[in-house]
Amino acid sequence: MVIRVLDFVKECATYADGEVIFKLIAPSIKNGEDVVLSFDGVDAVPSAFINASIVRLVEVVDLDQIRLHLKVANSTKQINELIKSRIAFVESQSIQSKS
């Protein structure tokens, strides 16, 4: 499944915008289906959007499942780096809580 974010939200600016995307992708990721999240037409996003749309996926599946089933397309360097940094933060918190 390919989800072009701007087909579902007017802009990728808020946590609420991210929640819309989360609700679209979470069931598919939870069911082990592949999702391509397309940022076509989006130049940049705030961390609130990434936290709500992608990072919250750890509430329904583990990080390995997210990495396996979620792909990002038509993205910018800013968006890619933000996603990587937010996922890395969640992963570091998970490791610390297991220690």
Number of C-alpha atoms within 10 A of each C-alpha: 11 13 18 18 21 16 10 13 15 9 15 23 16 16 16 15 21 27 20 16 23 20 13 16 23 23 13 15 20 17 11 15 15 18 20 16 20 18 20 15 13 16 13 16 19 15 19 17 22 25 21 20 23 21 22 17 21 16 10 13 15 12 17 10 18 22 11 13 16 21 13 16 15 15 16 17 10 13 20 14 11 18 19 11 13 16 21 14 13 16 15 11 11 12 10 9 8 6 5
